[in-house]
Amino acid sequence: MSFAQTLSLAFVMVAGPQILSSIFLATSKEWKANSFLFCFGALLAVALIFTAGFLLSDGASNQGAPDSTISIIIVVLLVLAAIHTFLTRKTAKPPKWMGKLEDANPKFSFKLGFLLLGFFPTDLLTSFSLGALAASQDEPWTSGLGFILLTVLLLALPVLGLLAFGERAERALPKVRDWMNANSWIISEIVIALFIVITAGNI
């Protein structure tokens, strides 16, 4: 998988309440600890779901399941991810708990990162599908490291921006948040559609 493809899928992973939560936590009272543990929780979740997809697909291949069948399953999962993204493009509103992020503590931030990146429908389907795709193409598990690390890096950009640019980053974060909230679904749909086409080519 190319860097551009990996970066695109990582963007799909963080678009929505994930990056919005990261922005809020970067300006919370315990922003350093909160941001670190939020990203750490996300790292564990993405690695876990990717690994689950990889192992299940690899096990299916070892049991004699044809690669075309695995590819069909991956396409179905990606289509579900695309449908979820489309249906929630305008109806999705910041969850009530997002208003509490300014007073969040490190323990809550860790749980939030793990749950958002591990069990948010689009993220769950994307991570699992990518793991399954890697196994079906006989790629090593390590081929997913770029995707996992880039996803976490994108989540860490708000706090990294604050550390590097201070007040300038703090003024820019609300604008980034608003743009992501309004337009991220379009890019997510395009990227998911691209990977549906790529995966369908293996059927």
Summary of the structure (lengths in Angstrom):
residues: 203
radius of gyration: 17.1
end to end distance: 17.7
largest distance: 57.4
contacts: 689
relative contact order: 0.23
helix: 85%
strand: 0%
